[in-house]
Amino acid sequence: MRILFITHSFNSLAQRLFAALREAGHRVSIEFDINDPTSIEAVDLFRPDLVVAPFLKRAIPGRIWRSTPCLIVHPGVIGDRGPSALDWAILNQESTWGVTVLQANEVMDGGAIWASETFTTRGASKSSLYRTEVTSAAVTAVTQAVARFEGQQFQPQPLKTVTPPVSGRERPLARQADRAIDWSIDETSAVLRKIRSADGFPGLRDAALGAATGKDLYLYDAHPAPTLAGTPGTLVARSGEAVGVATVDGGIWLGRLRDRQSDHNFKLPAVQVLGARAAGLEDRSQDEADAYRDIHYVEREGVGFLHFPFYNGAMSTDRCERLLSAYQEAVASGPRVIVLCGGPDFWSNGMDLNQIEAADSAADESWRNINAIDDISEAIIRTTDCLTVAALRGNAGAGGVFLARAADEVWSHDEVTLNPHYKDMGNLFGSEYWTYLLPRCCGEEQSSQIMAARLPVGIAEAQSLGLVDRSLTPCRIGFLSAVEHEAAALAQAGDLDARLQAKRERREHDEAQKPLNEFRAEELARMRTNFYGFDPSYHIARYNFVHKIPRSRTPLTIAEHRRRNPDLPVRDVS
C-alpha cells in the first residue's frame, strides 16, 4: 500500500514505524505537519491508501480525514485522551499502559479503535518509556491495524461500544503545578517519579533549587542516591557530571539541568550549569556503592563488558576521553572478548551537539569532539589481542553507527533502529573511519547507497547491508542475557586463537594497503571544511537541533511524494 505519515517530526517512534512498514513491503512517504495547506498538498501529491499519524501536536485537517482513512497513534490505553498520556501514566503510577491506534474524526483521540497493545511500565523517564515500551507496542498495534485495513474485513470499534469497558479517560495537559516537588515531604520515589514524568520534555521546573542557585532550573536525568543525606531540597554532593540533592529519605543524582535564563538555555551536564556552586560540593565520584556512573566495566569468565549509558547517547569530548581511557584499561586487563554495551536507550549518537553549542567556539569544540571519537574508533580497530563486540541494546545514529562497526562483530535485537548517515546535520561528511569500515563490511556499492539514502533502517535491513552481524533476540527483553551467553561462548571457543591471528594478519594487510592515518586525515580534511569553511550549513543545522527549532520543510530524502514532483518548490532542510 501507499502510506503517508503526517507527523510533527521524524522522531524515534516514527522512524521505527517507517522502517517496519517498508520492510513489510509498503511504500511510505513522510510529511511534517507544518500547517493545513502543506499536509493537504502532501495527500494530494502522494494519493495514499492510508494516512498514519505517529506523532502529532494538533488535529489532522478535516479535509484529509474525511477523504482518506487516517490512523492516529496515541500513547495511551483505550479511552485515554489528551496531550499528556505518558506524563499522567507515570505520575499516577500506572502498572500497565498501552498504545491505541484509532481513526481520526472530529473528536481528538475519540475515533474508532483499529488496534491496541498494552505493556508493563517500569521506573524510567518518560522519554525512555516512549523510546522502548511505547515504540514496541506501537509497531505491534500499527502493523496489526494496517493489515486489518488492507484486508478490508475488519470493522473498527467505536469507543463507546468497546468491551470490556475502557480503562482510560480524558485528561488535561500536565502542567508544572501537577508535578511540583514538595521537598519537605516527598520521598525519593515521589521525587524521581515527578522528574521522570517530564524528562525529556518539558523538564521539571523546581523553584527551590532555582532560588538556591539564582537560576531558573529545569531538572532531568534523575537517579536514586540512597546514601546522600542533608536538608531536603538542598545540594549536598557531586559525582561526575551530576549533582546530588537530599530528600527526606536519602537523595537523588541529577545528571542534566537546563537554566532557562542562560544564554545556553538547553540541557547540559548539571555540574556545568551550576559551575562554581557545584565545584564546592563534596565529590562522591569514587563512592563504589552510590555514585553517578556513565561509564563502568565488569569482567566475567574472560569477557569484559564496558557500559557507557551516556544521556541521549551524546559523546562529548570529555566523555570520549574517559571512555577511551576505560577501554584501554579494559584491554590491558587481558579479557579474551570485550563487549561494548553502550546504554539501554542508545548505544551512541556520536558528537554531543549541546556541548558544542555551549562552547566558546563551536568550530573548535566540534574539532576536538570528532578527534576524540576518532581516537576511540582507532583504538577499537587496532585491538588485535582480543575480539571486540558492539552490543546494541538501544538505537544508534550518525557517528555512533560507525563507531559500533569498528568492532569485530555487531550484535543487536529486532527493536533497534539505526541512522547511518551524517548529512542531515548540515551536510557533515563524517569520520570515525567510516571510509575504511563501511567498504570493508558492506562493500563499495552498498556503502555509497547507505551514505546517500539518509534513511533510518531496521535491524533486518541493517543485517542485509552489513551494518549488523547478528540479531540475538526479537526484542530488548533477554538481549543482555543472550549477549553474555554468546560472548562467553566466543571466549571459550577452540578457534579463538586462530581468529585472533587472522584478525592480526588482516589488520597488517589493510595497513599496508592504506594506513589508517590516511583515512583519518582525508575524513578530517572534509570535516574541517564543515566546521571552519564558508558554508554555515552545519552550524545552522546544529543550532536548530539544539534549540529545537521546528522544521519549516520536510527533507526530500523522506518525502517521496515531493521528490517525484520536481516542479514543486523544494522542501528540503539544510
C-alpha positions in Angstrom: 0.0 0.0 0.0 0.9 3.7 -0.3 1.1 5.0 3.3 1.7 8.7 4.1 3.0 9.7 7.5 1.8 13.0 8.7 3.9 13.8 11.8 5.1 16.7 13.9 8.7 15.4 13.5 10.5 12.2 12.4 11.1 11.1 15.9 12.2 7.7 17.2 8.7 6.1 17.0 8.1 7.4 13.5 11.4 6.1 12.4 10.8 2.7 13.7 7.4 2.5 12.1 8.8 3.8 8.9 11.4 1.0 8.8 8.9 -1.7 9.9 6.3 -0.8 7.3 8.9 -0.6 4.5 10.2 -4.0 5.5 6.6 -5.2 5.2 6.6 -4.1 1.6 4.6 -0.8 1.8 5.6 2.5 0.2 6.0 5.0 2.9 6.4 8.8 2.5 6.7 11.4 5.2 5.3 14.9 5.5 5.9 17.2 8.5 2.7 18.6 9.9 3.7 22.3 9.5 0.3 23.7 8.6 -3.0 22.6 7.0 -2.2 23.5 3.4 1.1 21.7 3.5 -0.4 18.5 4.8 -3.4 18.7 2.3 -0.9 19.2 -0.5 1.1 16.1 0.6 -2.1 14.0 0.4 -3.0 15.4 -3.0 0.5 14.6 -4.3 1.0 11.1 -2.9 -2.6 9.9 -3.1 -2.1 7.5 -0.2 -4.3 4.5 0.5 -3.8 5.3 4.2 -2.5 8.1 6.3 -0.7 7.2 9.6 0.0 9.9 12.2 2.7 8.5 14.6 3.3 11.8 16.4 1.1 14.9 16.3 0.6 18.0 18.4 -2.6 19.1 16.7 -5.6 17.7 14.9 -5.5 16.4 11.3 -7.4 18.7 9.0 -11.0 17.6 8.3 -10.4 17.7 4.6 -7.8 15.0 4.9 -9.6 12.5 7.3 -12.9 12.9 5.5 -11.4 11.8 2.2 -8.6 9.4 3.3 -8.6 7.0 6.2 -6.3 8.3 8.9 -4.9 6.3 11.8 -3.7 8.1 14.9 -1.1 6.5 17.1 -2.0 7.5 20.7 0.5 6.6 23.5 -2.3 5.6 25.9 -4.7 2.8 26.8 -8.1 2.6 25.1 -10.2 5.5 26.2 -7.2 7.7 27.2 -7.4 11.2 25.7 -5.3 14.3 25.9 -1.8 15.5 25.2 0.0 14.2 28.3 -0.8 10.5 28.2 2.6 9.2 29.4 3.1 12.1 31.9 -0.1 11.1 33.7 0.7 7.4 33.5 4.0 7.9 35.3 2.5 10.4 37.8 -0.4 8.1 38.6 1.9 5.0 38.9 0.0 3.0 36.3 1.4 -0.5 36.3 0.0 -1.2 32.9 -0.2 1.2 30.0 -0.5 0.9 26.2 -0.8 2.3 22.7 -4.1 2.7 20.8 -4.4 3.1 17.1 -7.7 4.9 16.3 -9.3 6.5 13.3 -9.2 10.3 13.0 -12.6 12.1 13.3 -13.9 15.4 14.7 -13.1 14.4 18.3 -9.4 14.5 19.3 -8.4 10.9 20.3 -12.0 9.9 20.1 -12.2 7.8 16.9 -13.0 4.2 16.3 -10.4 1.7 17.5 -8.3 -0.3 14.9 -5.8 -1.9 17.3 -4.3 -1.6 20.7 -1.4 -3.1 22.7 -0.5 -2.9 26.3 2.7 -3.2 28.2 4.0 -3.3 31.8 5.5 0.0 32.9 8.8 0.4 34.8 10.6 3.1 36.8 12.0 5.1 34.0 11.8 8.5 32.4 9.0 9.4 30.0 11.4 9.6 27.1 12.9 6.1 27.9 9.4 4.6 28.1 8.5 6.3 24.8 11.5 5.0 23.0 11.2 1.5 24.3 7.8 0.1 25.5 5.6 2.7 23.7 7.5 2.3 20.4 7.5 -1.5 20.6 3.7 -1.5 21.3 3.1 1.0 18.6 4.9 -1.2 16.0 2.7 -4.2 17.0 -0.5 -2.2 17.0 0.1 -0.2 13.8 1.2 -3.4 12.0 -2.0 -5.1 13.0 -4.1 -2.1 12.1 -2.5 -1.7 8.7 -3.1 -5.4 8.0 -6.7 -5.1 9.1 -7.2 -2.1 6.8 -5.5 -3.9 3.9 -7.6 -7.0 4.4 -10.9 -4.9 4.3 -12.6 -7.4 6.6 -12.2 -5.6 9.9 -14.6 -3.1 11.3 -13.1 -0.6 13.8 -14.9 -0.5 17.1 -16.4 2.9 18.2 -15.0 3.9 21.5 -18.4 3.9 23.2 -19.0 0.3 22.3 -15.6 -1.1 23.3 -15.8 -4.1 25.6 -14.6 -4.7 28.2 -15.1 -1.2 29.5 -12.4 1.3 28.6 -9.7 1.9 31.3 -8.6 5.3 30.2 -10.2 8.7 30.4 -9.7 12.2 29.1 -7.0 14.2 30.9 -5.8 17.8 30.6 -2.3 18.9 29.7 0.1 18.1 32.5 1.5 21.3 33.9 4.4 22.2 36.3 2.0 22.5 39.2 0.8 18.9 38.7 4.3 17.6 39.3 5.8 20.2 41.6 8.2 18.7 44.2 7.5 19.3 47.9 11.0 18.6 49.2 9.7 18.7 52.8 7.5 15.6 52.4 8.2 13.9 49.1 10.2 10.7 49.5 12.8 9.8 46.9 10.4 7.6 44.9 8.0 10.5 44.5 10.7 13.0 43.5 12.0 10.6 40.9 8.5 9.9 39.6 7.8 13.6 39.2 11.1 14.4 37.4 10.8 11.4 35.2 7.2 12.4 34.1 8.7 15.5 32.4 12.0 14.0 31.1 12.9 14.8 28.3 10.2 17.4 27.7 9.5 19.9 29.2 11.6 19.1 32.2 10.6 19.7 35.8 10.9 23.3 36.9 12.0 23.5 40.5 11.6 26.7 42.5 13.7 25.5 45.5 16.8 24.7 43.6 16.3 27.7 41.4 16.1 30.0 44.4 19.2 28.4 46.0 21.3 28.8 42.9 19.8 32.0 41.4 18.8 30.2 38.3 15.6 29.2 36.5 16.3 25.4 36.7 14.6 22.5 34.9 15.6 19.0 36.1 16.4 15.9 34.1 18.2 12.6 34.3 17.3 11.7 37.8 18.7 8.6 39.6 18.4 7.4 43.2 21.3 8.2 45.6 20.3 6.3 48.8 23.4 7.2 50.9 23.1 11.0 50.4 21.9 13.0 53.4 21.2 16.6 54.2 18.4 19.2 54.3 15.8 18.0 51.8 15.9 20.1 48.6 19.5 21.2 49.0 22.6 20.4 47.0 24.8 18.1 49.0 27.3 16.4 46.7 28.6 16.0 43.1 29.6 12.8 41.2 31.0 13.0 37.7 28.7 15.3 35.7 25.8 15.0 38.3 24.9 16.9 41.4 23.2 15.3 44.4 20.1 16.7 46.1 19.0 15.5 49.5 15.5 14.1 50.0 13.6 13.2 53.2 14.8 9.6 52.9 18.1 9.9 51.0 18.8 11.7 47.8 18.9 11.8 44.0 21.5 12.4 41.4 20.6 14.9 38.7 22.7 14.4 35.6 21.3 17.2 33.5 19.9 20.7 34.1 18.6 23.5 32.0 18.8 27.1 33.0 16.1 28.9 31.1 17.7 32.3 31.8 21.1 31.3 30.4 22.4 32.1 27.0 22.7 28.3 26.7 19.1 27.5 27.7 19.2 23.9 26.8 20.1 20.7 28.6 23.7 20.4 29.8 25.6 18.5 32.5 24.5 19.6 35.9 28.0 20.5 37.1 28.5 22.6 34.1 25.2 24.5 34.6 26.0 25.2 38.3 29.7 26.0 37.8 31.4 27.1 41.0 28.3 26.2 43.1 28.8 22.5 42.0 32.6 22.6 42.3 32.3 23.4 46.0 30.3 20.3 46.8 31.6 17.1 48.3 32.9 14.8 45.5 31.3 11.4 45.7 32.6 10.1 42.3 34.7 7.4 43.9 31.9 6.1 46.1 31.6 2.5 44.9 28.2 2.0 46.4 26.4 5.1 45.4 27.9 7.3 42.6 26.6 8.6 39.3 28.3 6.4 36.7 28.1 7.0 33.0 31.0 4.5 32.4 31.5 1.2 34.2 33.4 -2.0 33.4 32.9 -5.6 34.7 34.7 -8.7 33.7 33.4 -12.3 34.0 34.9 -15.6 32.7 37.3 -13.9 30.2 34.7 -11.5 28.9 34.8 -7.7 29.7 31.6 -5.7 29.5 32.1 -1.9 29.0 28.9 0.1 29.6 28.6 3.7 28.7 25.0 4.9 29.2 25.6 8.5 28.1 22.5 10.7 28.3 20.8 10.6 24.9 23.8 8.8 23.5 25.7 12.0 23.2 29.5 11.6 23.3 31.2 14.9 24.4 34.9 15.3 24.2 35.3 14.7 27.9 33.1 11.5 27.7 35.1 10.2 24.8 38.4 10.8 26.6 37.2 9.0 29.7 35.7 6.2 27.6 39.0 5.7 25.7 40.9 5.5 29.0 38.4 2.9 30.3 38.7 0.9 27.1 42.4 0.9 27.2 42.4 -0.2 30.8 39.9 -3.0 29.9 42.1 -4.3 27.1 45.2 -4.2 29.4 43.4 -6.4 31.9 43.6 -9.2 29.4 40.0 -10.4 28.5 39.5 -12.7 25.6 36.4 -10.8 24.4 35.4 -7.2 25.1 31.7 -6.3 24.7 30.9 -2.6 24.2 27.4 -2.3 25.7 26.6 1.4 25.3 23.4 2.3 27.2 19.9 0.8 27.4 18.2 3.5 25.3 21.1 4.5 23.0 24.3 2.8 22.0 25.7 6.1 20.7 24.6 9.1 18.7 28.1 10.5 18.0 29.1 14.0 18.8 27.5 16.0 21.7 25.8 18.8 19.9 24.6 20.5 23.1 28.1 20.7 24.5 29.4 22.0 21.2 26.7 24.7 21.0 27.6 25.8 24.5 31.3 26.1 23.8 33.1 29.5 23.3 34.0 28.3 19.8 31.6 25.8 18.3 34.0 25.1 15.5 36.9 24.4 17.8 34.8 22.2 20.1 33.5 20.3 17.1 37.1 19.6 16.0 38.1 18.4 19.5 35.0 16.2 19.7 35.4 14.5 16.4 39.0 13.8 17.1 38.2 12.3 20.5 35.6 10.0 18.9 38.1 9.0 16.2 40.6 8.1 18.9 38.2 5.6 20.3 37.4 4.2 16.9 41.1 3.8 16.1 41.7 2.1 19.4 39.0 -0.5 18.7 40.2 -1.1 15.2 43.8 -1.6 16.3 42.9 -4.0 19.1 44.2 -7.4 17.9 44.7 -9.4 21.1 41.0 -9.9 21.9 37.8 -9.9 20.0 35.6 -6.9 20.2 31.8 -6.9 20.1 29.4 -3.9 19.9 26.2 -5.0 21.6 23.4 -2.5 20.6 20.7 -2.5 23.2 19.4 0.8 22.0 19.4 2.9 18.9 22.5 4.3 17.3 22.8 7.3 14.9 25.4 9.1 12.9 28.9 8.5 14.2 27.6 6.1 16.7 26.7 3.6 14.0 30.2 3.7 12.5 31.9 3.6 15.9 30.0 0.3 16.5 31.1 -1.0 13.2 34.7 -0.6 14.3 34.2 -3.7 16.4 34.8 -7.2 15.0 31.1 -8.0 15.4 28.0 -6.0 15.9 25.1 -7.7 17.7 21.6 -6.3 18.2 17.9 -7.2 18.6 15.0 -6.5 16.3 13.7 -3.4 18.1 16.7 -1.3 17.3 16.8 1.5 14.7 20.0 2.8 13.1 20.5 6.1 11.3 23.8 5.5 9.4 24.3 9.0 7.9 25.5 12.4 8.8 24.3 14.7 6.0 21.1 15.8 7.7 23.3 17.7 10.1 24.2 20.4 7.6 25.9 18.0 5.1 28.5 16.8 7.5 31.0 14.4 5.9 31.6 12.3 9.0 34.6 10.5 10.3 35.1 7.6 12.8 37.0 5.9 9.9 33.7 5.2 8.0 35.5 5.4 4.7 37.6 2.4 5.8 35.0 0.5 7.8 31.9 0.6 5.5 33.5 -0.7 2.3 35.2 -3.4 4.4 31.9 -4.6 6.0 29.3 -3.6 3.4 31.1 -3.4 0.1 31.7 -0.3 -2.0 28.3 -0.1 -3.7 26.3 -0.6 -0.6 28.5 1.9 1.3 27.6 4.6 -1.3 23.9 3.7 -1.0 23.9 3.8 2.8 25.5 7.3 2.9 23.4 8.7 0.1 20.0 7.4 1.4 19.9 9.3 4.7 17.1 7.0 5.9 16.7 5.0 9.2 17.0 1.3 8.9 15.6 -1.6 11.0 17.8 -4.5 12.0 16.7 -6.8 9.2 17.8 -4.2 6.6 20.9 -3.4 8.7 22.0 -7.1 8.5 21.4 -7.2 4.8 23.6 -4.1 4.4 26.4 -5.4 6.6 26.0 -2.8 9.3 24.9 -5.5 11.8 26.2 -9.1 12.0 23.6 -10.8 14.2 20.2 -10.2 15.8 20.2 -12.2 19.0 16.6 -11.7 20.2 13.4 -10.4 18.8 13.1 -7.7 21.5 15.0 -6.0 24.2 13.9 -8.5 26.8 16.6 -11.1 27.3 19.1 -9.3 25.0 21.8 -8.8 27.6 21.5 -12.3 28.8 21.9 -13.5 25.2 24.9 -11.3 24.8 26.5 -12.7 27.9 25.9 -16.3 26.8 27.2 -15.7 23.2 30.2 -13.7 24.4 31.2 -16.4 26.9 30.9 -19.0 24.1 33.3 -16.8 21.9 35.8 -16.5 24.8 35.8 -20.3 25.3 35.8 -21.3 21.6 38.6 -23.5 20.5 39.2 -21.5 17.4 39.6 -18.1 19.2 43.4 -18.0 18.8 43.1 -18.7 15.1 40.5 -16.0 14.8 42.8 -13.5 16.6 45.7 -14.5 14.3 43.6 -14.0 11.3 42.5 -10.6 12.7 46.1 -9.5 13.2 47.0 -10.6 9.6 44.1 -8.7 8.1 45.0 -5.6 10.1 48.6 -5.8 8.8 47.4 -6.3 5.3 44.9 -3.4 5.4 47.6 -1.1 7.0 50.0 -2.0 4.2 47.4 -1.2 1.5 46.4 2.1 3.1 47.3 3.3 6.6 44.5 4.2 9.0 46.1 7.6 9.4 45.4 8.4 5.7 41.7 7.5 6.1 41.5 9.8 9.2 43.4 12.6 7.5 41.1 12.5 4.5 37.9 12.4 6.6 39.0 15.2 8.9 40.0 17.4 6.0 36.4 17.3 4.9 35.2 17.8 8.4 37.5 20.8 8.9 35.7 22.4 5.9 32.3 21.7 7.6 33.5 23.3 10.8 35.6 26.2 9.5 34.6 26.7 5.9 32.5 29.3 4.2 29.3 27.2 4.2 27.5 27.6 7.6 25.0 24.7 7.0 26.4 22.6 9.8 26.3 25.4 12.3 22.8 26.4 11.4 21.5 22.8 11.5 23.2 22.2 14.9 21.7 25.4 16.3 18.3 24.5 15.1 18.6 21.0 16.5 19.9 22.0 19.9 17.3 24.8 20.3 14.5 22.6 18.9 13.6 25.0 16.1 10.7 23.3 14.3 11.4 22.3 10.7 9.9 24.6 8.1 10.0 21.9 5.4 10.2 18.2 5.0 13.5 16.8 3.8 13.3 15.4 0.3 15.1 12.3 1.5 11.9 11.2 3.4 9.3 13.0 1.3 9.0 10.6 -1.7 5.9 12.5 -2.9 7.9 15.7 -3.3 10.9 14.0 -5.0 8.6 12.7 -7.7 7.3 16.2 -8.4 10.3 18.4 -9.4 8.1 21.4 -10.4 7.0 21.9 -6.8 9.0 24.2 -4.5 11.9 22.4 -2.9 11.0 21.4 0.7 14.5 20.4 1.8 16.2 21.4 5.1 19.9 22.1 5.4 
